[in-house]
Amino acid sequence: MAGRTLDTALIVGYLASACSVASFVPQVWKVMRTDDTEAISTRMYALTVVGFALWSAFGMMRGEWPIILTNSICFCLSGVIFIKKLRS
């Protein structure tokens, strides 16, 4: 029973990861295509980037791959938006 629960938990974790990453892709795509960051909050993205960095560190400390993968990728995606926002 424990092995099955772990497998189910991993599947849920990886599905959550895919949803989290997929939620940032359209915004990054739009910013890269248009260079329009006017409607994006600098403070919110600063906090988001820091949050993803901390979640990535937490995942590494715990050895939790769904947390590491999701937050590392989202850190990079939100970092692109944040850098574009700072440069505009």
Phi and psi in degrees as GROMACS dihedral restraints (atoms count N, CA, C in turn):
[ dihedral_restraints ]
;  ai    aj    ak    al  type     phi  dphi    fc
    3     4     5     6     1   -62.6    20    10
    4     5     6     7     1   -41.1    20    10
    6     7     8     9     1   -62.4    20    10
    7     8     9    10     1   -39.6    20    10
    9    10    11    12     1   -67.6    20    10
   10    11    12    13     1   -39.8    20    10
   12    13    14    15     1   -63.0    20    10
   13    14    15    16     1   -42.7    20    10
   15    16    17    18     1   -61.7    20    10
   16    17    18    19     1   -44.9    20    10
   18    19    20    21     1   -61.7    20    10
   19    20    21    22     1   -43.1    20    10
   21    22    23    24     1   -63.8    20    10
   22    23    24    25     1   -42.6    20    10
   24    25    26    27     1   -62.2    20    10
   25    26    27    28     1   -41.3    20    10
   27    28    29    30     1   -64.4    20    10
   28    29    30    31     1   -41.4    20    10
   30    31    32    33     1   -61.7    20    10
   31    32    33    34     1   -45.6    20    10
   33    34    35    36     1   -61.1    20    10
   34    35    36    37     1   -42.5    20    10
   36    37    38    39     1   -61.3    20    10
   37    38    39    40     1   -45.2    20    10
   39    40    41    42     1   -69.9    20    10
   40    41    42    43     1   -34.4    20    10
   42    43    44    45     1   -66.0    20    10
   43    44    45    46     1   -41.6    20    10
   45    46    47    48     1   -62.6    20    10
   46    47    48    49     1   -39.5    20    10
   48    49    50    51     1   -60.2    20    10
   49    50    51    52     1   -47.0    20    10
   51    52    53    54     1   -61.3    20    10
   52    53    54    55     1   -41.1    20    10
   54    55    56    57     1   -65.6    20    10
   55    56    57    58     1   -42.7    20    10
   57    58    59    60     1   -62.9    20    10
   58    59    60    61     1   -46.1    20    10
   60    61    62    63     1   -64.8    20    10
   61    62    63    64     1   -45.9    20    10
   63    64    65    66     1   -61.2    20    10
   64    65    66    67     1   -28.6    20    10
   66    67    68    69     1   -69.7    20    10
   67    68    69    70     1   -24.9    20    10
   69    70    71    72     1   -89.7    20    10
   70    71    72    73     1   -24.9    20    10
   72    73    74    75     1   -58.2    20    10
   73    74    75    76     1   -45.6    20    10
   75    76    77    78     1   -61.2    20    10
   76    77    78    79     1   -37.7    20    10
   78    79    80    81     1   -67.6    20    10
   79    80    81    82     1   -44.2    20    10
   81    82    83    84     1   -62.0    20    10
   82    83    84    85     1   -44.2    20    10
   84    85    86    87     1   -58.7    20    10
   85    86    87    88     1   -45.6    20    10
   87    88    89    90     1   -64.7    20    10
   88    89    90    91     1   -44.6    20    10
   90    91    92    93     1   -63.8    20    10
   91    92    93    94     1   -41.9    20    10
   93    94    95    96     1   -66.0    20    10
   94    95    96    97     1   -38.6    20    10
   96    97    98    99     1   -73.2    20    10
   97    98    99   100     1   -41.1    20    10
   99   100   101   102     1  -107.7    20    10
  100   101   102   103     1   -17.4    20    10
  102   103   104   105     1    60.0    20    10
  103   104   105   106     1    17.7    20    10
  105   106   107   108     1   -92.7    20    10
  106   107   108   109     1   111.3    20    10
  108   109   110   111     1  -122.7    20    10
  109   110   111   112     1    12.5    20    10
  111   112   113   114     1   -57.2    20    10
  112   113   114   115     1   -40.9    20    10
  114   115   116   117     1   -83.7    20    10
  115   116   117   118     1     0.9    20    10
  117   118   119   120     1   -94.0    20    10
  118   119   120   121     1   132.5    20    10
  120   121   122   123     1   -79.2    20    10
  121   122   123   124     1   121.6    20    10
  123   124   125   126     1   -62.5    20    10
  124   125   126   127     1   -45.8    20    10
  126   127   128   129     1   -62.1    20    10
  127   128   129   130     1   -42.6    20    10
  129   130   131   132     1   -63.4    20    10
  130   131   132   133     1   -43.6    20    10
  132   133   134   135     1   -71.7    20    10
  133   134   135   136     1   -31.9    20    10
  135   136   137   138     1   -61.5    20    10
  136   137   138   139     1   -46.3    20    10
  138   139   140   141     1   -66.0    20    10
  139   140   141   142     1   -38.6    20    10
  141   142   143   144     1   -63.1    20    10
  142   143   144   145     1   -45.8    20    10
  144   145   146   147     1   -62.2    20    10
  145   146   147   148     1   -45.1    20    10
  147   148   149   150     1   -63.3    20    10
  148   149   150   151     1   -42.8    20    10
  150   151   152   153     1   -59.8    20    10
  151   152   153   154     1   -44.6    20    10
  153   154   155   156     1   -65.3    20    10
  154   155   156   157     1   -36.9    20    10
  156   157   158   159     1   -63.3    20    10
  157   158   159   160     1   -44.0    20    10
  159   160   161   162     1   -66.9    20    10
  160   161   162   163     1   -40.9    20    10
  162   163   164   165     1   -63.6    20    10
  163   164   165   166     1   -38.2    20    10
  165   166   167   168     1   -62.7    20    10
  166   167   168   169     1   -44.7    20    10
  168   169   170   171     1   -62.2    20    10
  169   170   171   172     1   -43.5    20    10
  171   172   173   174     1   -58.8    20    10
  172   173   174   175     1   -47.0    20    10
  174   175   176   177     1   -60.3    20    10
  175   176   177   178     1   -40.2    20    10
  177   178   179   180     1   -66.1    20    10
  178   179   180   181     1   -40.8    20    10
  180   181   182   183     1   -63.7    20    10
  181   182   183   184     1   -32.9    20    10
  183   184   185   186     1   -94.4    20    10
  184   185   186   187     1   -11.0    20    10
  186   187   188   189     1    68.9    20    10
  187   188   189   190     1    30.9    20    10
  189   190   191   192     1   -97.9    20    10
  190   191   192   193     1    99.3    20    10
  192   193   194   195     1   -61.0    20    10
  193   194   195   196     1   -39.7    20    10
  195   196   197   198     1   -59.8    20    10
  196   197   198   199     1   -39.1    20    10
  198   199   200   201     1   -69.6    20    10
  199   200   201   202     1   -42.6    20    10
  201   202   203   204     1   -62.3    20    10
  202   203   204   205     1   -52.0    20    10
  204   205   206   207     1   -62.6    20    10
  205   206   207   208     1   -50.8    20    10
  207   208   209   210     1   -58.1    20    10
  208   209   210   211     1   -53.4    20    10
  210   211   212   213     1   -73.7    20    10
  211   212   213   214     1   -29.7    20    10
  213   214   215   216     1   -67.2    20    10
  214   215   216   217     1   -43.7    20    10
  216   217   218   219     1   -67.1    20    10
  217   218   219   220     1   -45.3    20    10
  219   220   221   222     1   -65.2    20    10
  220   221   222   223     1   -33.0    20    10
  222   223   224   225     1   -59.6    20    10
  223   224   225   226     1   -46.8    20    10
  225   226   227   228     1   -64.8    20    10
  226   227   228   229     1   -45.6    20    10
  228   229   230   231     1   -64.2    20    10
  229   230   231   232     1   -46.9    20    10
  231   232   233   234     1   -69.8    20    10
  232   233   234   235     1   -29.5    20    10
  234   235   236   237     1   -63.6    20    10
  235   236   237   238     1   -38.5    20    10
  237   238   239   240     1   -60.9    20    10
  238   239   240   241     1   -46.9    20    10
  240   241   242   243     1   -63.4    20    10
  241   242   243   244     1   -44.3    20    10
  243   244   245   246     1   -62.3    20    10
  244   245   246   247     1   -44.2    20    10
  246   247   248   249     1   -64.1    20    10
  247   248   249   250     1   -44.0    20    10
  249   250   251   252     1   -59.6    20    10
  250   251   252   253     1   -40.7    20    10
  252   253   254   255     1   -64.2    20    10
  253   254   255   256     1   -43.0    20    10
  255   256   257   258     1   -65.4    20    10
  256   257   258   259     1   -32.6    20    10
  258   259   260   261     1   -80.8    20    10
  259   260   261   262     1   -15.4    20    10
